[in-house]
């Protein structure tokens, strides 16, 4: 079963295509919890759940009752008709949670194929730990992948969050791929360069974008300036999180 959490038409706030008008579809479920990011979300049952800034799309126990079960490709395609999109094709961003937990679902693959036929550019926001069969499902060769490989500040174990074979496979077969790391000020002073090197070695020619950790504007601003200095020193691209800086929230914008 595929679960859709939310959808919204906005601008891309992060990474290589920042500022681009994009239709976002956020899917429910993830293979990680990333409690190290320290973001909290209050569930309907009153529980305060710890995780990443989209914990409401990750935690099944407390949030799954709000997820929309998808049983037909048309249910996903109908999302496009809900918005006044430009005449020309737009960017479609598939995010989560972790959207690639559905990579082998036939409904999901059919949805991607139809989007591509319509001329839309498809981008996955993924943690880069789940492999894809590019030969069995060649549609993925037409997609772009933002590889948000998790760092130790996520508190996920290294062997789970860094899968060199998966990173290489995606970067080698996708239409385009780039790294997008979430970094807090504290991490910069505790071996961040070495930690990044352990990831980048698996695809050394792939561009790197570093963005500040932050579920709200206050936290974002705290981590921004130290990260800019780090990027200047190391030659990495700094990526703002434009949606949070403008709207001060991460949900549905």
C-alpha positions in Angstrom: 0.0 0.0 0.0 1.2 3.5 -0.9 0.4 6.3 1.5 0.2 10.0 0.6 0.6 12.5 3.4 0.2 15.8 1.7 0.6 17.7 -1.5 1.2 21.4 -2.3 2.3 23.7 -5.1 5.1 26.0 -4.1 8.7 26.8 -4.9 11.6 24.5 -4.3 13.2 25.7 -1.1 16.4 23.6 -1.1 19.3 22.3 -3.2 20.1 22.7 -6.9 16.7 23.8 -8.1 15.9 26.3 -5.3 13.3 28.8 -6.3 11.8 26.6 -9.1 7.9 26.4 -9.0 7.3 22.8 -8.0 4.4 20.5 -7.1 5.3 18.5 -4.0 3.9 15.1 -3.1 4.9 13.9 0.3 4.7 10.2 0.9 4.3 8.4 4.3 6.8 6.0 5.8 10.6 5.9 6.2 13.3 3.4 7.0 14.9 5.9 9.5 13.8 8.0 12.5 16.6 10.6 12.7 15.7 11.6 16.3 19.1 13.4 16.5 17.6 16.4 14.5 15.5 17.1 17.6 12.4 18.3 15.9 9.1 17.7 17.8 5.6 17.3 16.4 2.5 17.0 18.6 0.2 14.2 17.5 -3.6 14.2 17.7 -3.4 11.8 20.7 -1.3 14.4 22.6 2.0 12.6 22.2 5.0 14.8 21.4 7.0 12.8 18.8 10.7 13.4 18.2 12.4 13.1 14.8 13.2 15.1 11.7 11.3 18.2 10.6 8.8 16.0 8.8 8.2 13.5 11.6 4.5 13.5 10.7 5.4 11.7 7.5 7.7 9.2 9.2 6.1 8.0 12.4 3.4 5.5 11.7 2.4 4.9 15.3 1.1 8.4 15.9 0.4 9.9 12.5 -0.6 7.1 10.1 -4.3 7.8 10.6 -3.9 11.1 8.7 -2.1 9.4 5.7 -4.1 8.8 2.5 -4.0 5.2 1.2 -3.5 5.1 -2.6 -4.8 2.1 -4.5 -4.8 3.4 -8.1 -2.4 5.5 -10.3 -5.2 7.8 -11.1 -5.5 8.9 -7.5 -2.0 10.3 -7.7 -2.5 11.8 -11.1 -5.6 13.6 -9.9 -3.5 15.6 -7.5 -2.2 17.6 -10.5 -5.8 18.7 -11.4 -6.3 20.3 -8.0 -3.9 23.1 -8.8 -3.8 25.9 -11.4 -0.5 24.8 -12.9 1.2 26.6 -15.8 0.5 25.4 -19.3 4.0 24.0 -19.7 5.2 21.0 -17.6 6.3 21.7 -14.0 8.8 20.2 -11.6 7.2 17.3 -9.6 9.1 16.7 -6.3 8.5 13.4 -4.5 9.5 13.5 -0.9 8.6 12.1 2.5 9.3 10.4 4.7 11.3 8.3 2.3 9.5 8.0 -1.1 11.8 5.2 -2.3 10.3 2.7 0.1 7.7 2.5 -2.7 10.2 2.2 -5.6 9.1 -1.2 -6.7 5.3 -0.7 -6.3 3.7 -1.0 -9.7 1.3 1.9 -9.0 4.2 4.1 -8.1 6.2 3.1 -11.2 3.2 3.7 -13.4 2.7 7.1 -11.9 6.3 8.1 -12.7 6.0 6.8 -16.3 2.8 8.9 -16.9 4.4 12.0 -15.4 7.4 11.6 -17.7 5.1 11.1 -20.7 3.4 14.4 -19.8 6.8 16.1 -19.8 7.2 16.8 -16.1 10.7 16.9 -14.5 10.7 14.4 -11.6 12.9 14.9 -8.5 13.2 12.5 -5.6 14.3 13.7 -2.2 15.8 10.6 -0.7 18.1 9.6 2.1 20.1 7.5 -0.4 20.0 4.3 1.5 17.4 2.3 -0.5 18.5 0.7 -3.8 16.7 1.0 -7.1 16.6 -1.6 -10.0 17.3 0.8 -12.9 17.2 -2.0 -15.4 13.9 -3.4 -14.3 12.4 0.1 -13.9 14.1 2.3 -16.5 11.9 5.2 -15.7 14.2 6.0 -12.8 16.9 6.8 -15.3 14.8 9.8 -16.3 14.6 11.1 -12.7 16.7 13.5 -10.6 17.8 12.5 -7.2 18.6 14.8 -4.3 20.7 12.5 -2.1 20.1 13.7 1.4 22.4 11.1 3.0 22.2 11.4 6.8 25.1 12.4 8.9 25.9 11.4 12.5 23.8 14.3 13.8 20.8 12.2 12.8 21.8 9.6 15.4 21.3 6.8 12.8 24.1 4.2 12.7 26.6 4.6 9.9 26.0 1.2 8.3 22.3 2.1 8.0 22.6 5.7 6.7 25.7 5.4 4.4 25.2 2.7 1.7 28.1 3.2 -0.8 26.7 0.8 -3.3 23.3 2.6 -3.3 24.9 6.0 -3.7 27.0 4.9 -6.6 24.1 3.1 -8.3 21.8 6.1 -8.1 24.5 8.7 -9.1 25.7 6.6 -12.0 22.2 5.8 -13.5 20.0 8.8 -12.8 19.5 11.7 -15.2 21.0 13.9 -12.5 22.0 13.6 -8.9 23.4 15.9 -6.2 24.2 15.6 -2.5 22.2 17.7 0.0 23.3 17.5 3.6 21.6 18.9 6.7 24.2 20.4 9.0 24.0 22.1 12.4 26.7 24.5 13.7 27.9 22.1 16.4 28.7 19.4 13.8 31.1 21.7 11.9 33.6 21.5 14.7 33.6 17.8 15.3 35.0 16.1 12.2 32.4 17.2 9.6 34.9 17.2 6.8 36.0 13.7 7.5 32.4 12.5 7.8 31.5 14.0 4.4 34.5 12.5 2.8 33.3 9.0 3.9 30.2 9.6 1.9 31.5 11.6 -1.1 34.1 8.9 -1.9 31.3 6.8 -3.4 30.5 9.5 -6.0 33.3 12.1 -6.0 32.1 14.1 -9.0 28.5 14.7 -7.7 27.9 18.2 -6.6 27.5 19.0 -2.9 24.9 21.3 -1.3 25.0 22.0 2.4 21.9 23.4 4.2 21.4 24.4 7.8 19.4 22.2 10.1 16.2 24.0 11.2 12.5 23.3 11.7 11.8 27.0 12.2 13.4 30.3 11.3 15.1 30.8 14.6 17.0 27.5 14.4 17.7 28.0 10.8 19.4 31.3 11.4 21.4 30.0 14.3 23.0 27.4 12.0 23.3 29.5 8.8 26.3 31.7 9.3 28.7 29.0 10.6 27.7 26.8 7.7 28.3 29.5 5.1 31.9 29.9 6.4 32.4 26.2 6.2 31.2 26.1 2.6 33.5 29.0 1.7 36.4 27.2 3.2 35.7 23.8 1.6 34.2 24.9 -1.7 30.8 23.4 -1.2 27.6 25.0 -2.3 25.5 26.6 0.4 21.8 25.9 0.1 19.3 27.9 2.1 16.0 26.5 3.2 13.9 29.2 1.5 10.5 27.9 2.5 11.3 28.0 6.2 13.0 31.4 5.9 9.9 32.8 4.3 7.0 30.9 6.0 8.7 29.7 9.2 7.2 26.3 8.8 8.0 23.1 6.8 4.6 21.7 6.3 2.5 22.3 3.2 4.4 25.3 1.8 
